[in-house]
Amino acid sequence: MSATARKQAWRTLKIKENFKVIKQFSNASASVPPRWTAFLFKIMRYLFIFLSAILLFTACQKAETTTTESANAKRYPMKGKVVSVDKANKKASIDHEKIEGFMDAMRMDFPIKDDWVWEDLTPGSEIRAELVVDNSATPPYYLEKLAIVAAPNPNNPAPPVNENFAQIGKEIPDFTLTNQDGKKVSIKDFRGKALAITFIYSECPLPEYCILMSKHFSDLANEIAGNDELKDKIRLLSISFDPKRDTPEKLKQYGLGYLGKNSKATDFNVWQIAVGTDEQVKKIADFFGFRYETDENDKTQINHSLRTAVIAPDGKVTKILPGNEWQKSELLDELKAAAK
C-alpha cells in the first residue's frame, strides 16, 4: 500500500471511530430523560464536527511537503522517464524531455521533495512534475508535484545507465583554446600526462555545479603541486563555455581565488583554465555529451549539465564522471591509474 493510501485509510478509520462514539452515546441516551436527549445530541454533533476538522487539518499537514522558496524561484513543467532511484538521498536520475524556456532534453539527477514517491517510483516509470529553480535554496533546484503517469512495463528490462557519453578508449579530438595567461593550448600540450577535463563558467551561481567542480579541481591542484611524485604526471583543465564574459584575465583571477594565498599551484602549471570560441568549445562539449544553453528567461545564466573526463597520456578517454556525486579522491585515483 502506498503512503497516500495508508493516510486515506487512517483518516477513514478515525472517522469510523467517531461514528462509533456517537452511536454509543445514542444508545446511552435511551435511558436519559427526554429533556436531556436533544441537548446530548447537540453536544455530540459539535464534537464530531470538531474532531473531524482536526483530523482533516492534521492529514493535510502530513500530506503537504513544506517548501520555503524565494520570490525569485522559477517553475517549469517537465516530463520524462525514470532511469534510477536513490531513496537514501531522495534523488532520481531522469531522462527528461525538453523543458521549454529552460533546457534541452537530457539525463539529470533531480532531488525530489514529495515524500510519497519513494514507495512507488521505480526505474522505467514515466512522470510529470514541476522543476523548481531557486538559487537561494538548498538544493538550488528540485522537483515538486510529481505524478507517475505510466508504470514501467514489467516485460521490459530497466534501461541501462550509460555513463560513457564518449566511448572509452576513444581518442579525444584536437582543440585550440586560450588559457588564463592568454596562451594557446591544445590537447597535444597534455600528451604524456594524465589529464582531467571539466566544464565551468565563472558566474555560475549554483554551489553544486561549477562552484563544486572548481573547488574539486583547485583542491586537487594544491595537493598535486605539493606531491613530487604526481606534479609531473597529472594535469587538470577547466574549460569555460562562456566566452563573452570569461576573458583570460577574469579566469586567472577566478582560479587564484579558488587556489588560495598559500597555494603552490598559482603558476597554473598543474591546473589551467581555458576558454575558446563557441564553435571551439562546442566541439569538445559534444564529444563528451556535455550540454549547455543560455537561460531564455535570464540571459546572464547558462543552463548546463556536468561532465568530467579522464584522459590517458596517449590522449584516449579512460573514464567519464557524470554529475556531481563523485569525490575528488575518486578523480585522483582515476588520474593515478591513467598515469601508469
C-alpha positions as CSV (number, residue, x, y, z in Angstrom):
1,M,0.0,0.0,0.0
2,S,1.4,3.4,-0.9
3,A,1.9,6.2,1.7
4,T,-1.1,8.1,0.2
5,A,-3.4,5.1,0.5
6,R,-2.3,4.5,4.1
7,K,-3.1,8.1,5.1
8,Q,-6.5,7.8,3.5
9,A,-7.2,4.6,5.3
10,W,-6.1,6.2,8.6
11,R,-8.5,9.1,8.2
12,T,-11.3,6.7,7.3
13,L,-10.6,4.6,10.4
14,K,-10.6,7.7,12.7
15,I,-13.9,8.9,11.3
16,K,-15.5,5.5,11.8
17,E,-14.3,5.6,15.4
18,N,-16.0,8.9,15.8
19,F,-19.3,7.4,14.5
20,K,-18.9,4.5,17.0
21,V,-18.6,7.0,19.8
22,I,-21.7,8.8,18.7
23,K,-23.6,5.5,18.4
24,Q,-22.6,4.6,22.0
25,F,-23.9,7.9,23.2
26,S,-27.0,7.4,21.2
27,N,-27.6,4.1,22.9
28,A,-26.9,5.6,26.3
29,S,-29.4,8.4,25.6
30,A,-32.2,5.9,25.7
31,S,-32.0,5.9,29.5
32,V,-31.7,9.6,29.8
33,P,-34.7,11.8,30.5
34,P,-36.3,13.2,27.2
35,R,-35.4,16.8,28.1
36,W,-31.7,15.9,28.0
37,T,-31.7,13.9,24.8
38,A,-31.7,16.8,22.4
39,F,-29.0,18.5,24.5
40,L,-26.7,15.5,24.3
41,F,-27.2,15.1,20.6
42,K,-26.4,18.7,20.1
43,I,-23.1,18.3,22.0
44,M,-22.1,15.2,20.1
45,R,-22.8,16.9,16.8
46,Y,-20.4,19.7,17.6
47,L,-17.9,17.2,19.0
48,F,-18.0,15.2,15.8
49,I,-17.5,18.3,13.6
50,F,-14.6,19.4,15.8
51,L,-12.8,16.1,15.8
52,S,-13.3,15.6,12.0
53,A,-11.9,19.1,11.4
54,I,-8.8,18.3,13.5
55,L,-8.2,15.0,11.6
56,L,-8.6,16.7,8.2
57,F,-6.2,19.5,9.1
58,T,-3.6,17.1,10.5
59,A,-3.8,14.8,7.5
60,C,-3.4,17.8,5.1
61,Q,-0.4,19.0,7.1
62,K,1.2,15.5,6.8
63,A,0.4,15.2,3.1
64,E,2.0,18.5,2.2
65,T,5.7,19.0,1.7
66,T,6.9,22.1,3.4
67,T,8.9,24.1,1.0
68,T,10.1,27.6,1.5
69,E,11.1,29.3,-1.7
70,S,12.2,32.8,-2.6
71,A,10.2,35.3,-4.7
72,N,12.7,34.7,-7.5
73,A,12.0,30.9,-7.7
74,K,11.1,29.8,-11.2
75,R,8.9,26.8,-12.0
76,Y,8.9,24.7,-15.2
77,P,6.6,21.8,-16.1
78,M,8.6,18.7,-17.2
79,K,8.1,15.1,-18.1
80,G,10.4,12.2,-18.5
81,K,11.3,8.6,-17.7
82,V,13.0,7.4,-14.5
83,V,16.4,5.8,-15.1
84,S,17.4,5.1,-11.5
85,V,16.2,5.9,-7.9
86,D,18.3,6.9,-4.9
87,K,15.9,6.6,-2.0
88,A,18.7,7.3,0.6
89,N,19.5,10.7,-0.9
90,K,16.0,11.4,-2.2
91,K,17.1,11.8,-5.8
92,A,16.2,10.2,-9.1
93,S,18.0,10.1,-12.4
94,I,15.5,11.1,-15.1
95,D,15.7,11.2,-18.9
96,H,13.6,14.3,-19.4
97,E,12.1,15.9,-22.5
98,K,12.9,19.4,-23.5
99,I,11.9,21.8,-20.7
100,E,10.5,24.8,-22.5
101,G,12.3,28.1,-21.6
102,F,14.9,26.3,-19.6
103,M,17.0,23.4,-21.1
104,D,17.1,20.8,-23.8
105,A,16.3,17.1,-23.3
106,M,19.0,15.3,-21.3
107,R,19.6,13.0,-18.4
108,M,20.0,14.6,-14.9
109,D,19.8,13.7,-11.2
110,F,16.9,15.6,-9.5
111,P,16.2,16.0,-5.8
112,I,12.5,15.3,-5.2
113,K,10.5,17.0,-2.4
114,D,7.4,14.8,-2.4
115,D,8.0,12.1,0.3
116,W,5.3,9.7,-1.0
117,V,7.2,8.9,-4.3
118,W,9.8,6.7,-2.7
119,E,7.4,3.8,-2.3
120,D,6.0,4.0,-5.9
121,L,8.8,5.5,-8.0
122,T,10.8,2.8,-9.9
123,P,13.1,2.8,-13.0
124,G,11.0,2.9,-16.2
125,S,8.2,5.0,-14.6
126,E,7.0,7.9,-16.8
127,I,6.5,11.0,-14.7
128,R,5.3,14.6,-14.9
129,A,6.5,17.2,-12.4
130,E,7.3,20.8,-11.7
131,L,11.0,21.7,-11.8
132,V,11.7,24.5,-9.2
133,V,14.8,26.5,-9.8
134,D,15.7,28.7,-6.7
135,N,19.3,29.8,-6.4
136,S,18.8,30.8,-2.8
137,A,17.5,27.4,-1.7
138,T,19.3,24.2,-0.8
139,P,19.3,22.4,-3.1
140,P,19.0,25.1,-5.7
141,Y,16.8,23.0,-7.9
142,Y,14.3,20.2,-7.2
143,L,11.1,18.5,-8.4
144,E,7.7,19.0,-6.8
145,K,4.1,17.9,-7.6
146,L,5.4,14.7,-9.2
147,A,2.9,12.4,-10.8
148,I,3.5,8.9,-12.2
149,V,1.6,8.9,-15.5
150,A,2.8,5.4,-16.6
151,A,4.1,2.5,-14.7
152,P,7.2,0.6,-16.1
153,N,6.5,-2.2,-18.4
154,P,7.3,-5.4,-16.5
155,N,8.2,-7.1,-19.7
156,N,11.0,-4.6,-20.5
157,P,14.3,-4.6,-18.6
158,A,15.2,-1.3,-16.8
159,P,17.1,1.0,-19.2
160,P,20.9,0.8,-18.6
161,V,22.7,3.9,-17.2
162,N,25.1,4.9,-19.9
163,E,27.8,6.9,-18.1
164,N,30.2,6.9,-21.0
165,F,28.8,9.5,-23.4
166,A,32.2,9.4,-25.3
167,Q,33.4,5.9,-26.0
168,I,36.0,4.7,-23.5
169,G,39.3,4.2,-25.4
170,K,38.4,6.8,-28.0
171,E,41.0,9.5,-28.7
172,I,39.9,13.0,-27.8
173,P,39.7,15.3,-30.9
174,D,42.3,18.1,-31.0
175,F,41.3,21.6,-29.9
176,T,42.8,25.0,-29.6
177,L,41.8,27.2,-26.6
178,T,43.3,30.2,-24.8
179,N,44.3,29.8,-21.2
180,Q,44.3,32.1,-18.2
181,D,47.7,33.6,-19.3
182,G,46.4,34.3,-22.8
183,K,48.5,31.5,-24.3
184,K,47.1,29.0,-26.8
185,V,46.7,25.4,-25.6
186,S,45.7,22.2,-27.4
187,I,45.3,18.6,-26.4
188,K,48.8,18.0,-27.8
189,D,50.2,20.1,-24.9
190,F,49.0,17.4,-22.5
191,R,50.3,14.4,-24.2
192,G,52.4,12.2,-21.8
193,K,50.3,13.4,-18.8
194,A,47.2,12.1,-17.3
195,L,44.6,14.8,-17.8
196,A,41.2,15.6,-16.2
197,I,38.8,17.9,-18.1
198,T,35.7,19.6,-16.7
199,F,33.4,22.4,-17.8
200,I,32.6,25.6,-15.9
201,Y,31.7,29.3,-16.3
202,S,32.9,31.8,-13.7
203,E,29.5,33.4,-13.0
204,C,27.7,30.1,-12.3
205,P,25.7,30.7,-9.0
206,L,25.0,27.0,-8.3
207,P,27.1,25.7,-5.4
208,E,26.6,22.1,-6.5
209,Y,27.7,22.8,-10.1
210,C,30.6,24.9,-11.3
211,I,31.5,26.1,-7.8
212,L,31.8,22.5,-6.7
213,M,33.8,21.5,-9.8
214,S,36.3,24.4,-9.3
215,K,36.6,23.6,-5.6
216,H,37.5,19.9,-6.5
217,F,40.0,21.0,-9.2
218,S,41.7,23.7,-7.1
219,D,42.0,21.4,-4.1
220,L,43.5,18.7,-6.3
221,A,45.8,21.2,-7.9
222,N,47.1,22.2,-4.5
223,E,47.6,18.5,-3.5
224,I,49.3,17.5,-6.7
225,A,51.6,20.6,-6.8
226,G,52.9,19.6,-3.4
227,N,53.5,16.0,-4.4
228,D,56.9,15.3,-6.1
229,E,55.6,12.0,-7.5
230,L,52.5,13.4,-9.1
231,K,53.2,17.0,-10.1
232,D,54.9,16.0,-13.3
233,K,52.4,13.3,-14.2
234,I,49.0,14.8,-13.8
235,R,47.3,17.9,-15.3
236,L,43.9,19.5,-14.8
237,L,41.9,21.6,-17.3
238,S,38.7,23.6,-16.7
239,I,37.1,24.8,-19.9
240,S,34.8,27.8,-19.8
241,F,31.7,27.8,-22.0
242,D,31.0,31.5,-21.6
243,P,33.5,33.2,-24.0
244,K,31.5,36.5,-23.9
245,R,32.3,37.1,-20.2
246,D,35.1,34.7,-19.3
247,T,38.2,36.5,-20.6
248,P,41.7,35.0,-19.8
249,E,42.3,37.7,-17.2
250,K,39.0,37.1,-15.5
251,L,39.6,33.3,-15.5
252,K,43.0,33.8,-13.9
253,Q,41.6,35.8,-11.0
254,Y,38.8,33.2,-10.7
255,G,41.4,30.4,-10.4
256,L,43.6,32.3,-7.9
257,G,40.6,32.9,-5.7
258,Y,40.0,29.1,-5.5
259,L,43.6,28.2,-5.0
260,G,44.1,30.5,-2.0
261,K,47.0,32.7,-0.9
262,N,49.4,30.0,0.3
263,S,48.9,27.7,-2.8
264,K,51.9,26.1,-4.5
265,A,49.8,25.9,-7.7
266,T,49.4,29.6,-8.6
267,D,51.8,29.2,-11.5
268,F,48.9,27.2,-13.2
269,N,51.3,24.5,-14.2
270,V,49.1,21.8,-12.8
271,W,45.6,23.4,-13.3
272,Q,44.8,25.5,-16.3
273,I,41.5,27.3,-17.0
274,A,40.9,28.0,-20.7
275,V,38.2,29.4,-23.0
276,G,37.6,29.4,-26.7
277,T,35.0,30.5,-29.2
278,D,31.5,29.0,-29.1
279,E,32.5,26.7,-32.0
280,Q,35.7,25.5,-30.4
281,V,34.1,24.7,-27.0
282,K,31.0,23.2,-28.6
283,K,33.3,20.7,-30.4
284,I,34.8,19.4,-27.2
285,A,31.4,19.6,-25.3
286,D,29.7,17.5,-27.9
287,F,32.4,14.8,-27.8
288,F,31.8,14.3,-24.0
289,G,28.0,14.7,-24.2
290,F,28.1,18.0,-22.2
291,R,25.0,20.2,-22.8
292,Y,24.6,23.9,-22.2
293,E,22.5,26.8,-23.4
294,T,21.6,30.4,-22.3
295,D,18.6,30.6,-20.0
296,E,15.8,32.2,-22.1
297,N,14.3,33.9,-19.0
298,D,17.7,35.2,-17.6
299,K,20.3,35.8,-20.3
300,T,23.0,36.1,-17.5
301,Q,22.6,32.5,-16.6
302,I,23.6,29.4,-18.6
303,N,21.7,26.1,-18.0
304,H,24.0,23.1,-18.2
305,S,24.8,19.6,-17.3
306,L,28.0,18.3,-15.7
307,R,30.7,16.2,-17.2
308,T,34.3,15.4,-16.0
309,A,36.6,13.2,-18.1
310,V,39.9,11.5,-17.5
311,I,42.3,11.3,-20.4
312,A,45.3,8.9,-20.5
313,P,48.8,10.1,-21.6
314,D,48.1,8.8,-25.1
315,G,45.1,11.1,-25.5
316,K,42.4,8.4,-25.1
317,V,39.4,8.6,-22.7
318,T,39.7,6.3,-19.7
319,K,36.8,7.5,-17.5
320,I,33.7,9.7,-17.6
321,L,32.3,11.1,-14.4
322,P,28.8,12.5,-14.9
323,G,27.0,14.7,-12.4
324,N,28.4,15.9,-9.1
325,E,28.3,12.8,-6.9
326,W,31.9,11.9,-7.3
327,Q,34.6,12.9,-4.8
328,K,37.9,14.5,-5.5
329,S,39.7,11.4,-4.1
330,E,37.9,9.3,-6.7
331,L,39.1,11.6,-9.5
332,L,42.6,11.5,-8.2
333,D,42.5,7.7,-8.1
334,E,41.4,7.6,-11.7
335,L,44.2,10.0,-12.7
336,K,46.8,7.9,-10.9
337,A,45.6,4.8,-12.7
338,A,45.6,6.6,-16.1
339,A,49.1,7.9,-15.5
340,K,50.6,4.4,-15.0
